[in-house]
Amino acid sequence: MEKTKKYIINREGIGFFKSILESYEDIGIFSVLDGDKGIIEIIYPSDFEKEIKFITEDMSNYGIIFQEVADV
């Protein structure tokens, strides 16, 4: 089963986060919904819920803060 999460993150962190997420093979699909506002979407198998949570929380060590949003 697939899950989708949408976040607002600092714009300057989008490229870095994308490269980190892509380094985890097949963990999820990353899309930028609004680059000016820093709105992104991650679609991933529900089996990877813990990994996605770990990665997004770990990004705070690099100054990238994730704010989950419902619908944009």
C-alpha positions in Angstrom: 0.0 0.0 0.0 1.2 3.5 -0.9 1.3 6.5 1.4 1.6 10.2 0.4 3.0 13.0 2.6 3.3 16.6 1.7 5.7 19.0 3.5 6.8 22.5 3.5 10.6 22.8 3.8 13.1 25.6 3.3 13.6 26.1 -0.4 17.3 26.0 -0.3 17.2 22.4 1.2 15.1 20.9 -1.6 18.0 19.8 -3.8 20.0 18.4 -0.9 17.0 16.4 0.4 16.2 15.1 -3.0 19.7 13.7 -3.4 19.6 12.1 0.1 16.2 10.5 -0.6 17.4 9.2 -4.0 20.5 7.6 -2.3 18.1 5.2 -0.6 17.2 3.0 -3.6 13.4 2.7 -4.2 12.3 4.2 -0.8 10.0 6.7 -2.4 9.1 9.1 -5.1 9.9 12.8 -4.5 8.1 15.7 -6.3 8.3 19.4 -5.9 4.8 20.7 -5.9 5.7 24.4 -5.5 9.4 25.3 -5.5 8.8 29.0 -4.6 6.9 27.9 -1.4 9.1 24.9 -0.7 6.1 22.4 -1.0 7.2 18.9 -1.7 5.5 15.5 -1.8 6.8 12.0 -1.0 5.0 8.9 -2.2 6.3 5.7 -0.6 5.3 2.2 0.3 3.8 2.0 3.8 6.5 -0.5 4.6 9.0 2.4 4.6 7.1 4.6 7.0 9.9 4.3 9.7 12.6 5.1 7.2 10.9 8.2 5.8 10.3 9.4 9.3 13.9 8.9 10.2 15.2 10.6 7.1 12.9 13.7 7.4 13.8 14.0 11.1 17.5 13.6 10.5 17.4 16.5 8.0 17.1 18.9 10.9 20.8 18.2 11.5 21.4 19.9 8.2 19.1 22.9 8.9 16.1 21.5 6.8 12.9 21.5 8.8 9.9 19.6 7.6 6.4 20.9 8.3 3.7 18.4 7.2 0.7 19.8 5.5 -2.6 18.2 4.7 -3.7 19.5 1.3 -2.1 22.2 -0.7 
